[in-house]
Amino acid sequence: MSLLGKRGLSGIVAGSILSGLCIQPVWAGTNLTRAKVYEFDSQVQLQKVKQKPRLAKVGDVMVPMDILKTGSSAWAKLLFNEGTLFRVHSNAKFFFTPNTRSFQLKHGLVLSMIQPGQGITTVITPTAKIVAFGTALTVRHDSTQNSTIVSALTEKTGRPIFVSNDDGAGQIRLKAGEQVEIKDNVVGPVQTFSLPAFYQACPISSVLAPDQEQLVALEPTDVQTPLLVIREETAEAVARQSASPAVSTAELAELCAPVPELPEEEKQRPNGGPRIGIGGCIPFLTCGTGRPNPVRVPGQRP
């Protein structure tokens, strides 16, 4: 039995367990239906479903299963239909799955900024599963090392971040200023890091740094609104942090550096279908939607 009980628990029991953990039960969420590429730099490719990759253009719209790839010196900024913001760093391969709030990061570094109240969001890498209830975090997956590092930037009562390995085992809960590495499917120890030092070391997250309000004004109007909400929470996390950091500034700089280029064999490999199931994150939920798991008919596709 994992963290919150068996898969078949009813919604009533599930809600009471969530309340016991100070988590507000959120069964309904806004599914991800589209993402606008509103800004990028250098070589960014967009591969639409059943089409060949092409260079991205400002204003391109991604839909589920479209793949975004960034080059060795590239980055891209995405705005999703319900206000979630993603910043995708160099050498990344990224997409999202239909009828869910589930993102798939095959390689690279992303900054995820999820507004509260949107339901449960998952980020899945080849070696890790991350479940967030509205927060800011970075996820870095290096497929050359089979390693995922998750860093939490915000922390609010009732809106935790859960991290486990690819099988849903070894689940831990991250607070703001904590990170964990999952390497070769093994969840490592939680380490603390300085939030101000993180913002200095990670240009991808500079828009969330204290005293950087002027950067928000440079963003489009529809991006500024969710950014301001997330900035309130990141500022609060910085003000509350008291733990001595275990992660050095040099290690933070290495964490935020571009991930090595994807190996050629990985580039050529056909993309598998979406792994919507989230395994052991919160077992009685279909974690991409925040709704109770339906009873499955034998042979039915998940």
C-alpha positions in Angstrom: 0.0 0.0 0.0 1.4 3.4 -1.0 1.2 6.8 0.6 -2.6 7.4 0.4 -4.2 4.0 0.3 -5.4 1.5 -2.3 -6.4 2.4 -5.8 -10.1 1.5 -5.3 -10.8 3.9 -2.5 -14.0 5.9 -2.9 -14.0 9.7 -3.4 -15.4 10.2 0.1 -12.6 8.2 1.7 -10.1 9.9 -0.6 -11.3 13.3 0.4 -10.9 12.5 4.1 -7.4 11.3 3.6 -6.4 14.4 1.7 -7.9 16.5 4.4 -5.9 14.7 7.0 -2.8 15.7 5.0 -4.1 19.3 4.9 -4.7 18.9 1.1 -7.9 20.2 -0.3 -9.5 17.5 -2.5 -9.6 18.8 -6.1 -11.4 16.3 -8.3 -12.0 18.5 -11.3 -9.3 20.2 -13.1 -8.9 22.1 -16.4 -7.5 19.8 -19.0 -4.6 21.0 -21.1 -5.9 21.5 -24.7 -3.4 23.9 -26.3 -0.2 25.9 -25.6 1.0 29.0 -27.5 4.6 29.4 -28.3 4.7 33.1 -27.5 8.5 33.6 -27.4 11.7 31.7 -28.3 15.3 32.1 -29.2 17.5 30.2 -31.6 16.5 26.9 -33.1 13.2 25.5 -31.8 11.4 22.7 -33.7 7.7 21.9 -33.5 6.5 18.5 -34.7 2.8 18.4 -35.2 1.0 15.1 -34.9 1.6 12.9 -37.9 3.8 15.6 -39.5 7.5 16.2 -40.0 9.3 18.5 -37.6 9.6 22.2 -38.7 11.0 25.4 -37.3 8.7 26.9 -34.8 7.1 30.4 -35.3 6.0 32.9 -32.7 2.3 32.3 -32.2 2.4 28.6 -33.0 -0.1 26.5 -31.1 0.8 23.1 -29.7 -2.0 20.6 -29.1 -1.7 17.3 -27.2 1.1 15.0 -28.6 2.7 17.7 -30.6 6.4 17.6 -29.7 8.6 20.7 -29.0 12.4 20.3 -29.3 14.9 23.0 -28.5 18.4 23.3 -29.9 21.7 23.5 -28.1 21.4 27.3 -27.5 17.7 27.6 -27.6 14.8 28.2 -25.3 11.0 28.6 -25.6 8.2 30.1 -23.5 4.8 28.5 -23.6 1.4 29.7 -22.3 -1.3 27.0 -21.9 -5.0 27.4 -22.2 -5.7 27.7 -18.4 -2.7 30.0 -17.6 0.1 27.5 -16.9 3.5 28.8 -18.0 6.4 26.6 -19.1 9.9 27.8 -19.9 11.8 25.1 -21.9 15.6 25.2 -21.8 18.2 24.0 -24.4 18.3 20.5 -25.8 14.8 19.6 -24.5 12.1 17.3 -25.9 8.7 18.0 -24.4 5.0 17.3 -25.1 1.7 16.9 -23.2 -1.0 14.3 -23.3 -4.7 14.5 -24.3 -7.5 14.8 -21.8 -5.2 15.3 -18.9 -3.0 17.7 -17.0 0.0 15.6 -17.7 3.4 16.7 -19.3 6.1 14.5 -20.6 9.7 15.6 -20.5 11.9 13.1 -22.3 15.1 15.2 -22.0 16.1 18.7 -20.9 15.2 21.3 -18.3 11.8 23.0 -17.8 10.5 25.6 -15.4 6.9 24.9 -14.7 4.6 27.7 -13.2 1.2 26.3 -12.4 -1.5 28.5 -11.1 -3.4 27.3 -8.0 -6.9 26.0 -8.5 -6.4 24.1 -11.8 -6.4 20.6 -10.4 -3.6 18.0 -10.1 -0.8 18.4 -12.6 1.8 15.7 -13.4 5.2 15.9 -15.0 6.6 12.5 -16.1 10.2 11.8 -17.2 11.6 8.4 -18.1 12.8 7.9 -14.5 10.4 10.0 -12.3 6.9 11.1 -11.7 6.0 14.5 -10.2 2.6 15.5 -8.9 1.9 19.1 -8.2 -1.2 20.9 -6.9 -0.4 24.4 -8.3 3.2 25.6 -7.8 6.5 26.6 -9.3 9.2 24.0 -9.8 12.0 23.0 -12.2 12.4 19.5 -13.6 15.7 18.5 -15.3 16.0 15.1 -17.0 19.3 14.0 -18.5 18.7 10.8 -20.5 22.4 10.3 -21.0 22.7 9.8 -17.2 19.2 8.4 -16.6 18.8 11.1 -14.0 15.9 13.5 -13.1 16.3 16.4 -10.6 13.2 18.1 -9.2 13.5 21.5 -7.4 10.6 23.1 -5.6 10.3 26.9 -5.6 7.0 27.4 -3.8 5.2 25.8 -0.8 1.6 26.4 0.2 -0.6 24.5 2.7 -2.8 22.0 0.8 -0.7 22.2 -2.4 2.2 19.8 -2.1 4.7 18.4 -4.6 5.1 14.6 -4.6 8.0 12.9 -6.3 8.5 9.2 -6.9 10.4 7.0 -9.3 9.1 5.7 -12.6 7.3 2.9 -10.9 5.7 5.1 -8.2 8.0 3.8 -5.5 10.1 5.8 -3.0 7.6 8.7 -2.9 8.7 11.8 -1.1 7.2 15.3 -0.5 9.1 18.4 -1.4 8.9 21.8 0.2 10.1 25.1 -1.2 13.9 25.2 -1.3 14.2 21.4 -1.5 15.3 19.2 -4.4 15.7 15.5 -5.0 17.5 13.4 -7.7 16.0 10.2 -9.1 18.8 8.3 -10.8 18.5 4.8 -12.3 15.0 4.7 -10.8 16.3 5.2 -7.3 15.0 8.2 -5.3 17.8 9.9 -3.5 17.9 12.0 -0.3 16.1 15.3 -0.2 18.6 18.2 -0.1 18.0 21.9 0.7 19.1 24.8 -1.4 19.1 28.6 -1.1 16.2 30.1 -3.1 17.9 33.4 -3.7 21.1 31.6 -4.9 18.9 29.5 -7.2 17.4 32.5 -8.9 20.9 34.0 -9.4 22.3 30.7 -10.8 19.3 29.9 -13.1 18.5 32.5 -15.8 15.5 30.4 -16.8 13.8 31.3 -13.5 15.0 35.0 -13.2 11.4 36.3 -13.8 10.5 34.8 -10.4 13.4 36.3 -8.5 12.9 38.9 -5.7 13.2 42.5 -6.9 12.7 41.5 -10.6 9.3 42.9 -11.1 10.5 44.8 -14.2 10.9 41.5 -16.0 7.2 40.8 -15.7 6.4 44.1 -17.5 8.3 42.8 -20.5 6.0 39.8 -20.9 2.7 39.8 -22.9 -0.4 41.0 -20.9 -2.0 37.5 -20.8 1.3 36.1 -19.3 1.7 38.8 -16.7 -1.4 37.8 -14.8 -0.4 34.2 -13.9 3.2 35.4 -13.4 2.1 37.8 -10.7 0.2 35.1 -8.9 3.2 32.8 -8.9 5.6 35.6 -8.0 3.6 36.2 -4.8 4.2 32.6 -3.8 7.9 32.6 -4.7 8.5 35.8 -2.7 6.7 34.3 0.3 8.9 31.1 0.0 12.1 33.2 -0.1 11.0 35.2 3.0 10.1 32.1 5.0 13.2 30.0 4.2 15.4 29.4 7.2 17.1 26.1 6.6 20.8 26.1 5.9 21.4 25.0 2.2 23.2 21.8 1.5 23.5 22.4 -2.2 26.3 24.8 -3.1 26.0 27.7 -5.6 28.4 25.9 -8.0 26.1 22.8 -7.9 23.1 25.1 -8.6 24.9 26.6 -11.6 25.6 23.1 -12.9 21.9 22.1 -12.3 20.7 25.1 -14.4 23.3 24.6 -17.2 22.0 23.2 -20.5 21.5 19.4 -20.5 23.8 17.6 -22.9 22.5 17.2 -26.4 20.2 14.2 -26.9 22.0 11.2 -28.2 21.5 10.6 -31.9 19.8 7.2 -31.4 17.3 8.9 -29.0 16.6 11.5 -31.6 15.8 8.9 -34.2 13.7 6.6 -32.0 10.0 6.7 -32.7 7.9 8.3 -30.0 5.9 5.9 -27.9 2.3 6.5 -26.8 1.4 8.7 -23.9 2.0 7.3 -20.4 -1.0 8.8 -18.8 -1.1 6.6 -15.8 1.0 8.0 -12.9 1.4 4.8 -10.9 2.0 5.3 -7.2 1.8 9.1 -7.0 -1.7 9.2 -5.3 -3.1 5.8 -6.2 -6.8 6.4 -6.0 -6.6 9.3 -8.5 -6.2 9.5 -12.2 -3.5 12.0 -11.6 -3.6 13.8 -14.9 -7.2 14.9 -14.2 -7.6 15.0 -10.5 -10.7 12.7 -10.7 -11.2 9.3 -9.1 -10.0 6.3 -11.1 -12.8 4.6 -13.1 -13.2 0.9 -12.9 -11.3 -0.5 -15.9 -12.7 -3.2 -18.1 -10.2 -5.9 -19.0 -8.5 -5.0 -22.3 -9.6 -1.4 -22.1 -6.9 1.1 -23.0 -5.8 3.3 -20.0 
